[in-house]
Amino acid sequence: MHIKNSDEVIKNYSGFVMQGSNMSPAVNEGDHLVVDLEQRAIRSGEIYIIAYKQSNVVCRLLLDGDVVRLVFDGTKTFFEEPLSAIKIIGRVIEVKAFEG
């Protein structure tokens, strides 16, 4: 569920490494994520990194009016929050599988 920032930023992109399996099989433990930090408008069904309850988390966002559903694919768990309560860091634009 948690991720760590690689501290390497090129223009509006940042790299992250997935920690946890809550988004498996779309994103697995150790996968490298490329995130566009400028894409903060929700495209329903896409995967984002958000600041949520004092952590950065990877989840799929589903927008329904003023309510956002945070979906964690690997656990079949979701939470609903008001749109105003969500702080989007960026949209995941590429996942590179961990080879280790």
N, C-alpha and C positions, 0 to 999 in steps of 0.2 A: 504494500500500500504506500509506503514511503519511497521517496526517490532522493538522490543526491545530485547536486549540480556539479558539472565538470569544471565550472568556472572559466570556460572557454567560450567567448561570445564573438561571433562574426556578424557584423551589421545587426540585423534584427533576429538572428538565430542563436539558439543556445543548445548545448548537448547535455543530456541527462542519462543516468544509468538507472534502470528499473530495479527497485528493491522490493521483493515480494511477488506473490503469484496471483493477486486479486484480479488481474486483467487477462489472465491466461485464457485462451490460447492466442489472443490478439497481441498481447505484450507479455513476455515471460521474464522471470528473474534474470538479471544480468543483461538484458537487451539494452542497446543504445538507442536513445530517442533524439530525434532532431525536432526542435520546437520553434515555431515561428512566434516570437514574442509580440508581434504586431497584430496577430489574428486573435482578437479577444471577443469578437462578436460570435455568438453561439450559432453553429451550423448543426442543427439537431442530428444526433446519431454519431457525431465525430468524437474523437478522443482528445482530451485536453489535460493540461496540468493546471491544477487550481490550488489556491491557498484555502485550506479547509480545516477548521478547528486546530489551529496552530501547527499545521503540517502542510507540506506540499504533497498532493496526491494525484495519481493518474486515474482518470475515469472517463466514461462515455457520458456525454451530456445530452439530455432530451429536453427540449423546450416546449412548454405548453402554456402559452400566454405569459403570465408573470411568475410561473412556477417552473423550476428547473429540477429535473430528476437526475441524480448522480448515480450511474449504473456501474457496478463492478462486475464485469463479465464472468470472471473465474469463480465468484462466490454466489452468483445469482442474487446478490444483495443490492438494494438501492435505497437512497434517501431523497426526500423532496425538500427543497428549500426555496424561499422567495428569490427571484432573480436579483433583487437588490442586495442579498446576503452573499452572493457568489463573487469571489475575486479570481478572475481568470488570469493565469500567468501567460498562457499561450496554447496554440493548437499543435498537436503532434502531427508533423507532416511526413515523418519517415521513421520506421522502426528497423533497426539493424539487429538481426538475431545474434545472440551471444554464442560465440564458438569457443568453448573451453573445456 
